[in-house]
Amino acid sequence: MRTLLVLTNVPDRAAAERIADLVIEKRLAACVNILACRSVYRWKDAVQHDDEHPLLIKTTADRYAELEAALRAAHPYELPEIIAVPVERGLTAYLDWVAAETK
């Protein structure tokens, strides 16, 4: 089973907790790390500087489509960043746990 690391950013801790709870409860992810950062980006022809909370979501390729749909439905941004990165290597026991938790 192929493991993915899915990245998204939300504007506040409450949204991060809500989305993390949602995807864990639905078994769309095995684990979500909630971080804090400052993002600089261009949106609608203006440079933005915002505090955000990146989510590092561990899932499988089999669950990605459902995870993406859930993120899009729950996400507060008009155009959410949702990026999936394949995990090429990792501790086998951990990758097996991700697969088991997302069945």
ABEGO torsion letter per residue (X at the ends): XBBBBBBBBBABAAAAAAAAAAAAAAGABABBBBBBBBBBBBBGGBBBBBBBBBBBBBBBAAAAAAAAAAAAAABABABBBBBBBBBABEBAAAAAAAAAAAX
